[in-house]
Amino acid sequence: MRVVIVTESFPPDVNGVAHCALQTARHLVDRGHAPLVVAPTSPKSAASAKSAASAKSAASAKSAASAKSAASAKSVPSPTDSPFSVPHGWQDAHGRGGEPVAGTGADASAPCPVVRVPSLPLPGYPQVRVALPSRRVAAAITEHRADIVHLASPFVLGVRGMAAAARLGVPAVAVYQTDLAGYARTYMGAGEATAWRRIRSVHAAADRTLAPSSAALADLEAHGVPRVRLWPRGVDTVRFRPGHRDERLRRQLAPDGELIVGYVGRLAPEKHVELLAGACGLDGVRVVVVGDGPSETTLRGALPGAVFLGRRTGDELARIFASLDVFVHTGPFETFCQTVQEAMASGVPVVAPAAGGPLDLVAHGRTGLLVPPRDAGAVRDAVAALAADAGLRRAYGSAARDMVEGRTWAAVGDQLIGHYTDVLFARKPVAA
């Protein structure tokens, strides 16, 4: 199956959309399919492309000089030796040819070819990139001979991907991942209706929409989005596991033996990380914040005594998760909430709002505690209850790990391939 994944974000970006798109591409490759990713440029990918272009230019000049010297000596030019011969589907770092591939720059570790579309940072939130108009989306779908288009959290680039897929007659699956209406309410105090009109427009054009949680599915259906199915997210249960608990790290974070309460995620207004202020005031509790974003400066003042570690990834992040005593997520607009799953896989009890994705993930009173959204007092009281009972923390953490054991990326990846198969079968012409 040839799949084009059009995503609003992709590594080296660090967020749920980028991570899910990467895991999807990896799984498709593992199962013998042929994915191609279309994503906006990120600051790192743009810098890497520029560096690669400079290196390639120098190498090409050197190679050209060598070729000229050799040709002069032999007097027999060989066109197949040209340093500018490029295999079909490849291009240089400037984007000539319209199809960058894995193996260059920031995408060197990508599991499949990656097409980068020019983008600009969102004003006031540079970690979010907005793709500029480009013909590369339609060209990528055509050149890749896509059987199906996967739209990851379509909003700007994904809308163009949907339009291109419709124009080319290629089936599309749209994956809903971002509560745009909630973000509009947070950042603008209005605009929810407009956000839902845009969501409904792009998702209604898709052959199938995949919702990450039962709450998201109900929300989509309530706003008139048709053909919605449930598709949850996987978790890396090998990377995120209790065995990564690190006592040396714990002593560094809490030198006086305090209970370590952690948050991992973007530091942005919609995450409401300031709700941890009450937990910061509890005796014997050390709050640890992992992540970056536009609210960092404000939060440093709002959370006295908290340790800010900045952005962490990979095995280092897994070590931090496993070294927590309690994980708290504060954002009320999560369509899924991957960090809750990663904490559970790490054997850590969770405190989360009783809204959105966490409703599917946290079994209240068994793997953690659900609290009313945006209630700082409830967050403080839940942390205090777990801080006072080590046995309860152990029981919740063990049950949390057991609950996510079967939620691997391989398992949910196979579910996704099943959705693709259903959509392709439904598109097959019926014989008369």
C-alpha positions in Angstrom: 0.0 0.0 0.0 1.4 3.4 -1.0 0.5 6.0 1.6 1.1 9.8 1.7 1.0 11.1 5.3 0.2 14.9 5.2 1.0 16.2 8.7 1.0 19.6 10.2 4.1 18.6 12.2 6.9 16.1 12.1 10.2 15.5 14.0 12.4 17.2 14.9 9.2 18.9 16.2 8.2 17.5 19.6 4.5 17.2 20.0 1.7 14.6 19.8 1.0 15.2 16.1 4.6 14.8 15.1 5.1 11.7 17.3 2.0 10.0 16.0 3.0 10.7 12.4 6.4 9.3 13.0 5.1 6.1 14.6 2.6 5.7 11.8 5.3 5.9 9.2 7.6 3.5 11.1 4.8 0.9 11.4 3.8 1.1 7.8 7.4 0.5 6.8 7.6 -2.4 9.3 4.6 -4.0 7.7 6.0 -3.7 4.2 4.0 -0.7 3.0 5.5 2.4 1.3 4.7 5.7 3.2 5.9 9.2 2.2 5.5 12.1 4.6 4.6 15.7 3.6 5.3 18.2 6.5 6.1 21.9 7.0 9.7 22.9 7.4 10.9 23.2 11.0 13.7 25.5 12.2 16.0 22.5 12.5 15.0 21.0 9.2 15.5 24.3 7.5 18.9 24.8 9.1 19.9 21.3 8.2 18.8 21.8 4.6 20.8 25.0 4.4 23.9 23.2 5.8 23.4 20.3 3.4 23.0 22.6 0.5 26.3 24.3 1.3 28.1 21.0 1.8 26.6 19.7 -1.4 27.5 22.8 -3.3 31.1 22.5 -2.2 31.2 18.8 -2.9 29.7 19.3 -6.3 32.2 22.0 -7.2 35.0 19.8 -6.1 33.6 16.8 -8.0 33.1 19.0 -11.1 36.7 20.1 -10.9 37.9 16.6 -10.6 35.7 15.5 -13.5 36.9 18.3 -15.7 40.5 17.4 -14.8 39.9 13.7 -15.6 38.1 14.5 -18.8 41.0 16.7 -19.9 43.4 13.9 -19.2 41.4 11.2 -20.9 39.6 13.4 -23.5 36.7 11.0 -23.2 33.7 12.5 -21.3 31.3 10.1 -19.5 27.8 11.5 -18.9 27.0 8.8 -16.4 29.8 10.2 -14.1 28.2 13.6 -13.9 28.0 14.8 -10.2 24.6 16.3 -11.1 22.8 13.1 -12.0 20.0 12.6 -9.6 17.8 9.5 -9.3 14.1 10.0 -10.0 12.2 11.2 -6.9 15.3 12.7 -5.3 16.3 16.4 -5.1 18.8 18.8 -3.7 18.6 20.5 -0.4 17.0 23.6 -1.9 13.9 21.6 -2.9 14.5 21.6 -6.7 12.5 18.7 -8.1 9.8 19.1 -5.4 10.6 15.9 -3.4 13.2 15.8 -0.6 13.8 12.3 0.7 14.9 10.6 3.9 18.6 10.5 4.5 19.4 14.2 4.3 19.5 16.9 7.0 17.1 16.7 9.9 15.2 13.9 8.2 18.2 11.6 8.0 16.7 9.3 10.7 13.1 9.3 9.2 11.8 5.9 8.3 10.7 7.0 4.8 11.0 9.9 2.3 10.0 13.3 3.7 8.8 16.2 1.6 9.2 19.5 3.3 6.9 22.4 2.5 8.0 26.0 3.2 6.5 27.4 6.4 6.6 30.3 8.9 6.4 30.3 12.7 3.1 31.2 14.2 3.3 34.8 15.7 3.8 34.6 19.4 4.2 30.8 19.3 7.3 30.0 17.2 7.2 26.3 18.1 4.2 26.0 15.8 4.9 26.3 12.1 2.2 27.2 9.5 2.8 25.8 6.0 2.9 28.3 3.1 1.0 27.6 -0.2 2.9 25.1 -2.3 2.4 22.7 -5.2 4.4 20.1 -3.4 1.5 18.4 -1.7 -0.3 17.5 -4.9 3.0 16.7 -6.6 4.0 14.4 -3.8 0.6 12.5 -4.0 1.0 12.2 -7.8 4.6 11.2 -7.8 4.2 8.7 -5.0 1.3 7.1 -6.8 -0.6 7.1 -3.5 -3.3 4.5 -2.9 -4.5 6.5 0.1 -3.8 9.9 1.8 -3.5 10.1 5.6 -4.2 13.6 7.0 -2.7 14.1 10.4 -4.5 16.8 12.3 -5.5 18.7 9.2 -5.8 22.4 9.5 -3.6 24.3 7.0 -1.4 21.8 5.1 -3.9 19.0 5.7 -6.6 21.1 4.1 -4.5 21.4 1.0 -3.8 17.7 1.2 -7.5 16.9 1.3 -8.2 19.2 -1.7 -5.4 17.5 -3.7 -6.6 14.0 -2.8 -10.2 14.9 -3.8 -9.0 16.4 -7.1 -6.8 13.4 -7.9 -9.5 10.9 -6.8 -7.4 9.4 -4.0 -9.2 8.2 -0.9 -8.3 10.1 2.3 -8.4 9.3 6.0 -8.4 12.3 8.3 -7.0 11.9 11.9 -8.5 14.3 14.4 -5.9 15.2 17.0 -6.2 18.9 18.0 -9.0 20.6 19.8 -8.9 23.7 17.6 -12.1 25.1 19.1 -10.7 24.9 22.6 -7.6 26.7 21.4 -9.6 29.4 19.8 -11.5 29.9 23.0 -8.2 30.1 25.0 -6.2 32.4 22.7 -9.0 34.6 21.3 -11.9 34.3 23.7 -14.0 33.5 20.6 -14.0 31.8 17.3 -15.2 28.3 18.4 -17.9 28.3 15.7 -15.4 29.2 13.0 -13.0 26.5 14.1 -15.7 23.9 14.0 -16.8 25.0 10.6 -13.3 24.5 9.3 -13.0 21.1 11.1 -16.3 20.0 9.7 -15.4 21.1 6.2 -12.1 19.2 5.9 -13.3 16.1 7.8 -16.6 15.8 5.9 -14.6 15.6 2.7 -12.6 12.6 3.9 -13.6 9.0 3.4 -13.2 8.4 7.1 -12.3 10.4 10.2 -10.4 8.8 13.1 -11.0 10.1 16.6 -8.4 9.3 19.3 -10.9 9.0 22.2 -14.5 8.5 22.9 -14.9 12.1 24.0 -13.4 13.4 20.8 -15.6 11.0 18.8 -18.7 12.3 20.5 -17.6 15.9 20.0 -17.1 15.4 16.3 -20.4 13.7 15.8 -22.2 16.4 17.8 -20.8 19.0 15.4 -21.9 17.2 12.3 -18.8 15.3 11.2 -19.8 12.1 9.4 -18.1 8.7 9.2 -16.2 8.9 12.4 -14.4 5.9 13.9 -12.3 5.4 17.0 -8.5 5.0 16.7 -6.5 5.4 19.9 -2.8 6.0 20.2 -0.1 3.5 21.0 2.7 3.8 23.6 6.3 2.5 23.5 6.1 0.1 26.5 9.8 -0.8 26.0 11.1 2.7 26.3 8.6 3.8 28.9 8.7 1.3 31.8 9.2 1.3 35.6 12.7 -0.2 35.3 14.0 3.2 34.2 13.5 4.7 37.6 16.8 6.4 38.5 17.6 7.1 42.2 20.5 9.3 41.3 18.3 11.5 39.2 15.7 11.6 42.0 18.3 12.8 44.5 19.3 15.6 42.0 15.7 16.7 41.6 14.7 16.3 45.2 17.8 16.5 47.4 15.8 16.5 50.6 13.8 13.4 49.6 10.7 15.2 48.6 7.8 13.4 46.7 8.4 14.2 43.0 5.3 15.4 41.1 5.9 15.9 37.4 4.3 17.6 34.4 5.5 16.9 30.9 4.2 18.8 27.9 4.1 22.2 26.2 4.2 25.3 28.4 1.3 27.2 26.7 -1.9 28.9 27.9 -4.2 26.0 26.9 -2.3 23.6 29.1 -3.1 25.5 32.3 0.1 24.4 34.0 -0.4 27.1 36.6 -2.9 24.8 38.2 0.2 23.1 39.8 0.7 26.1 42.1 -1.2 24.5 44.9 0.9 21.3 44.7 4.1 23.5 44.9 2.8 24.7 48.3 2.5 21.2 49.8 5.1 20.2 52.4 7.5 17.6 51.2 6.5 17.9 47.5 8.8 18.9 44.7 7.2 19.8 41.4 9.2 19.1 38.2 8.2 20.6 34.9 9.4 19.2 31.6 8.8 21.1 28.3 9.1 24.5 26.8 6.8 27.0 25.2 5.5 30.6 25.3 4.3 30.4 28.9 7.6 29.4 30.5 8.6 32.7 31.9 5.2 33.3 33.5 5.1 29.8 34.9 8.5 30.2 36.5 7.0 33.0 38.6 3.7 31.1 39.2 5.2 27.9 40.5 7.7 28.7 43.3 10.2 26.0 44.0 9.4 24.1 40.9 12.3 22.6 38.8 12.2 23.4 35.1 14.1 20.9 33.0 13.2 22.3 29.5 12.5 20.0 26.6 13.6 16.4 27.0 13.1 13.4 24.7 13.9 9.8 24.1 15.5 7.7 26.8 16.2 10.7 28.9 12.5 11.5 29.0 11.7 7.9 29.9 14.1 8.1 32.8 12.4 11.2 34.1 8.9 9.7 33.8 9.9 6.6 35.7 11.6 8.6 38.4 8.3 10.5 39.2 6.1 9.6 42.2 3.0 11.2 40.7 2.3 12.6 37.2 -0.1 15.5 36.8 -1.6 16.7 33.5 -3.5 19.9 33.8 -4.8 20.7 30.2 -8.6 20.4 29.7 -8.5 20.3 25.9 -6.7 17.0 25.2 -8.2 14.9 22.5 -6.1 12.0 23.7 -3.1 12.9 26.0 -0.1 10.8 25.1 1.9 11.9 28.2 -0.7 10.3 30.4 -0.1 7.0 28.6 3.7 7.4 28.9 3.4 8.0 32.6 1.2 4.9 33.0 3.6 2.8 31.0 6.3 4.0 33.4 4.3 2.7 36.4 3.4 6.2 37.7 0.0 7.1 39.1 -1.8 9.9 37.3 -3.8 13.0 38.2 -5.7 14.4 35.2 -8.8 16.5 34.4 -12.0 14.6 33.9 -12.3 15.8 30.3 -11.3 14.7 26.8 -8.8 11.9 26.3 -7.9 11.2 29.9 -11.5 9.9 30.5 -10.5 6.9 28.4 -7.0 6.5 29.9 -7.3 7.0 33.6 -9.4 4.6 35.6 -10.4 6.8 38.6 -9.6 5.1 41.9 -7.6 2.4 40.1 -4.8 3.9 38.1 -5.0 7.5 39.2 -7.4 10.3 40.0 -9.6 12.4 37.7 -10.4 15.9 38.9 -12.7 18.7 37.7 -11.1 20.6 34.9 -9.4 23.9 35.7 -9.7 23.4 39.5 -6.4 24.2 41.2 -7.8 23.1 44.6 -8.8 19.7 43.2 -5.4 19.2 41.7 -3.7 20.1 45.0 -6.0 17.8 47.0 -5.4 14.8 44.6 -1.7 15.3 44.9 -1.9 15.5 48.7 -3.9 12.3 48.9 -1.4 10.4 46.8 1.5 12.0 48.7 0.1 10.7 52.0 -0.2 7.1 50.9 2.8 5.3 49.4 0.8 2.0 49.2 -1.9 3.7 47.1 0.7 5.1 44.8 2.3 1.7 44.2 -1.1 0.1 43.6 -2.2 2.8 41.1 1.2 2.7 39.3 1.2 -1.1 39.0 -2.4 -1.1 37.7 -1.5 1.7 35.3 1.3 -0.3 33.7 -0.9 -3.4 33.4 -3.6 -1.3 31.7 -1.3 -0.1 28.9 0.6 -3.3 28.3 -1.4 -4.1 25.1 -1.5 -0.6 23.7 1.7 -0.8 21.7 2.2 1.2 18.5 2.3 -2.1 16.6 -1.2 -3.0 17.8 -2.8 0.4 17.1 -0.8 0.6 13.8 -2.5 -2.6 12.6 -5.8 -1.1 13.5 -5.0 1.9 11.3 -4.1 -0.4 8.4 -7.5 -2.0 8.9 -9.1 1.4 8.5 -7.2 2.0 5.3 -8.3 -1.4 4.0 -12.0 -0.6 4.8 -11.8 2.7 3.0 -10.1 1.3 -0.1 -12.6 -1.6 -0.2 -15.5 0.9 0.0 -14.0 2.9 -2.9 -13.8 -0.2 -5.2 -16.3 -0.1 -8.1 -19.1 -2.6 -7.8 -19.4 -4.9 -10.8 -22.7 -4.7 -12.6 
